[in-house]
Amino acid sequence: MNDHPIAQPTDPFSEQAISIVLVEDNPTDAELTIRALRRGRIGNHIQLLQDGAEALDFLFCRGDYAHRSITNQPKVILLDLKLPRVSGLEVLRQIKSDSRTQMIPVVVLTSSAEDQDMIESYQLGVNSYIVKPVDFEQFNQAVQHLGFYWVLFNQLPAL
C-alpha cells in the first residue's frame, strides 16, 4: 500500500466514486499530477496506484482491493508506461481486453516519446498518449486540460 500523504485521498475499500486512477511509480510526478488536478478543481476522488500489479488488482477487484465493486470504475485512468512489476503496456492490454473495463478511457501520461511505445499503445486501444512536458508550468497546464476533458466533458455510455 502507498504511504505517500497526498497519494491516498480516498479509502481503497470505499464505495464512493473514483474519478481518476493515477498509475505512477515516481512520487514526484504523482504529487505534481495530483496537485495540478486539484489546482484545476478536478481531483476530488483520485486513487494513486504505484505499479502495474496494484493497478490491475484495483481495477479487477483482487488482492487488497477484493472488497471493491467492479462497477465502481473511474472516469479515466492516467497510466505511466514504465512501471515496476507489470508494465503500463501490459496493464493497458488487460484493461482493453476485458469487457468489464474496456470502456474506461485510458490516457498514457509518460516521459517516453518513443515511437514504438506510442504505436503499441494505440494498437492496444489507448484513448490518448501524452508525453509529460519537462517544464513545470507546461506540465501543470497539460494535466489540468487533460482532467477537464476526461473528467468533466467526456461522456461514457451507461452500462
N, C-alpha and C positions, 0 to 999 in steps of 0.2 A: 504494500500500500504506500501511497505517497504521503510524505510528511512535510511537504513544502507548504508554508502557511497560506499562500494565495491560491494554491492548487486545488483545494477541495471545497469550493463554495457550496457544493451540495453533498448530502449524505448519500453514499453509493447504494444504500438499501431503500432510500426514499422513493416514493411513487410520484413525486412531483415531476412535472415535465422537464426534460433536459432539452434546452435549446441547441446547445453546441457541445459536441465532443471534440476535444483538442487532444490529438495524439502527438506528443512531442517529448523527446527524451532530454533535450537541452533545457535546464532550468531557467536560464536567462531568456531564451527565445519564448518559452512558455509564459514567463512573467510579463514580458513585453507584449505578447499577443493578448493575454488576459487584460492587461491594463489598457491597451488600445481599444478593445471591445467595450470595456467599462467606460472609458472616456467618451465613446460614442453612444453610451447608454444602451448597449446592445446585450451585454453578457449577464443577464440575471441568473441564468442557470447554465453554468459551464461545468463540464466534467473533464478534468485533466487525467489523461492516461499516459504512462511514461514508456511503454513499449508495446510492440505489436501483439504479444501474447495477452497482455492485460486488456488491450482494445478488443480483441476477439472474445475474451471472457465476458467483458462488459456487454458488448453488442448481442452476444448469443446467450447471455444469462447463465454463465457457467462459473465454477470455482467460487471466488469471493463474491461474485455477483449473481449467484444462483437464485437469490430471493427477488431479483428484479423481474418485472414483467417484460416479456419480449415485445409487447405492444407499446411500451413506453420508450419509443425511439427518438433520437434527436432530429432537429430540423436540418442540421448539417453536420458533417464530420470534416474537421480540418486535420489533414493527415500528412505528417512528415514521412519521407521515404526511407531515410537512413535511420532505422530503429534497431535497438537490440532485441534479441530473442526471435522475433518474427519480423521480417522486413515490411515496410509500408506497401510494397507491391503485392506481397502475399496477403496482407490484410485487405487491400483493395480487391484482389482476386476473390477472396472468400465472401466479402460483402456483396459484390456484384453477381456472384454465382448462386446466392441463396434467395429464394423468393420472399423470405421474411425481412430481408434487409436491402434488397437490390434497388428499391426506390429511394433510399436515403441519399440525398446529394452528398457527394464526396469531393472535397476540394483539396488537392495536393498543395501544401504550403511548405516548400522545401528550399534548401540552398542549392540543389542540384539543377543546373541548367543543361545537363547532358541530353542530347537529342534522343538517345536510346531510352532514358527514363521517361521522357515526355511521350514518346511513341508508345511504349509499353503501357503507360498509364492510360492513355486514350484508348488503346486496344482493349484494355480491361474494363473500360466504361467510366473513367473518371469524368466528373462534370466540369471541372476547371483545373488548370495547372498554373500555379503562381510561384515564381521564383522570388524568394524573400529578398527585398531590397536591402542593400548594405547600409544605406543612410537611415538613421533612426526616424526622422520625420516622414520619409517616404514609406518606411515600414508601417509606421503608425497610421498613416492615411490609407495605405493599401488594406490593412486589416479592418479598419473602420468601414471602408467601402464594401469590402467583402462581407462583413457582418450585416450591414444594412440590406444588401441584396438578398443573401441567402436566408436570413432570419426574418426580415420584415416584409420583403416583396415577393420572394419566390413562393409559388403555390404548389403544394403536393396533393395528389389525389387522396380522397378519403378511402381508406381500405377497410 
